[in-house]
């Protein structure tokens, strides 16, 4: 699904490039190569964000949950 989203992003930007070309607006930096590079950067950033979230969740959230379980177990043993 992620690959499909990035393909749609690239398709939209390419359509925008052709639209600008049709109405006579052109930018030197807005080319097919820059669109492809942008899609690659966006997909790499999305993968980085997902991985950073997974690392955070597995370290901080799991440690907090284990601490909560230890407190709960200690509380039950005291009663």
C-alpha positions, -999 to +999 in steps of 0.1 A: +000+000+000+029+024+008+043+019-027+010+027-042+008+060-023+042+071-035+033+061-070+002+083-068+023+111-054+047+108-084+018+106-108+003+138-094+035+157-096+041+145-132+006+156-141+013+190-125+045+192-145+025+186-177-002+211-167+024+238-161+040+230-194+006+234-211-001+268-197+035+280-204+048+280-169+081+262-165+106+259-137+142+247-144+143+226-113+108+210-118+116+181-141+108+144-143+141+136-126+134+160-097+100+145-093+114+110-091+141+121-066+114+138-045+093+107-044+123+086-033+131+111-006+095+111+007+093+073+007+127+071+025+115+097+051+083+077+056+103+045+062+125+063+086+095+077+106+079+043+108+112+027+120+119+055+146+083+050+159+089+012+162+122+017+180+106+042+204+076+020+210+097-011+216+121+006+240+103+033+260+067+019+259+077-016+266+100-006+295+072+015+310+047-014+306+071-038+323+076-013+352+039-010+356+035-048+357+062-050+383+045-024+405+012-042+400+027-075+410+044-060+441+011-044+451-007-077+449+021-094+470+018-067+497-020-073+501 
